[in-house]
Every structure is written in C-alpha cells, then in structure tokens.
C-alpha cells in the first residue's frame, strides 16, 4: 500500500512539474509579447508534446523568445526561495520543480535551434 502511494506521488510530481514548467515558460513569452507590443493569438499546452505560444505583430521577437526561458527559470527559483525562507514543508518538491525548469529550459536554449524552436 505504501509503495503504491510513493509511486503515485512520484508520477504526479513529475507530471505536474512538466506541465508547470510549460505554463511558466509560456507565461514568459506572453508577458514579453504583450510588453513589447505583440498580440498573443493563442497559447497551447497539450497533454502530450510541447507547449507553444502563437504571437502576431511582434516588433521584438528576440526579447519574446528569450523571455520564455528566463521567466521559466527565474519564477520557479523565486517561489522556491520564498518557500524555503518561510520554512514551509515539502520544499523538496519545489526543489525538484526548479531542477526540471532549469534542465528543460537549458535544453531548450541549447538544442531548440536545431529543430526550429527557440
């Protein structure tokens, strides 16, 4: 019984970390697009696959592209810092989430150009 609960916790933390990472990453694109005068047509967060933000009329695409990775890393790190400073329980979950965000956004910047992303 305990083993099943552990497996469920691990699977749910991994899945929530993946979807949370995509949401925060796309939030960075959306905020940057709106701040630089772009229009956000839609944000796609699929159950399977990678997220995408569709923007039109973008005057500064470089800022918008980089904002996804920057916000996608800084926001989770700031939340974890506050969580840790307040000594709230289960900080290991936030630490794992930050690791996922750092790893995936780093891979996005490193390898995204090879497949047309980033």
N, C-alpha and C positions, 0 to 999 in steps of 0.2 A: 504493500500500500504506500509506504513512504517513498519507495523507488519511483512509482508512477507519478507521485506529486512532484518529485525532483525533476523528472523528465518533462512534465508539463510546465514547470517553472522555467526551465532552460529553454524549451521551444518557444514559449510565449515571450520571454525576454529577448531572444534572438529576433523573432518576427517583429515585435514592437520596436526594437532598435532599428531594424531595417526600414520599416515604414516611417518611423520618427525621423530618421536620417534623411529620407527622401523629402519629407514635408519641410524640414528646416532648410534643406538645401534649396528647394524650390521657393521657399519664402524669401531667401536672399535674392534670387532672380527677380521675383515680383517687386520687392521693395526697391531694388535698384532701377528696374524698368520704370516704375511709377515716378521715382525721384528724378530721373533724367528725361522725362517727357514721353516715354513709351506707353503703349497701350497693351495690356495683358488680355489676350483673346481667351485663353484657357490654360488651366493647369491640370495635367494628367498624372494621377497617382494610381497606376494599375496594380491589381492584386499580384500579377506576375509580370516581371520585366522592370524596366527603368522608368523613372518619372520624367516629365518633360513640361516645360513652360513655353507656350507659343506667344510671341510678342510681335507686334507690328508697330511701324513708325518709330523705330528705336534710333535715337541720334547718337548714342554712345554704347555700342554693343560690347566693347571691351570691359567697361565697368560692370555691365549686367552679367556677363559671363563669369567674371571673377567673383562677383558678389555671392554667387551660389556657394562656392567653396569656402569663401571667407566667413560668411554668416553661418554656413553649415558646420563650421568648426568652432567659431567664437561663441555662439549662443549656447551650445551644449556645455562648453567649458565654463562659461559664466554661471550657468544654472548649477553645475556640479560644485563650483566654488562656493556659491551661496549655500547649497545643500550641506556641504561639508562644514562651512563656518557655523551654521546653525546646529550642527551635530545631530541632524535628523537620521533616523535609522535607514538601513539598506542602501548606504551610499555606494556599495559595490555595484549595484545595478546602474546607477548613473555613471560610474567609472567605466563600466563595460560599454554603455551607450556612447560615451565620449571616445572610447577606443574605436568603436565601429565608425563613428563620424570622421575621426582623423584618418583612419585607414582607407575608407571608401572615397572621401574627398581627395586624399592624396593620390589614390589610384586614378581618380577622375582627371586630375591635373596632369598626371604622368602619362597616362595611356589614352585619354579621351581624344586626343588629336588624331590618333591612328584610325579611329572608327567614325570620325565626324562629330563626335561630341566634345564639348569643351574647347 
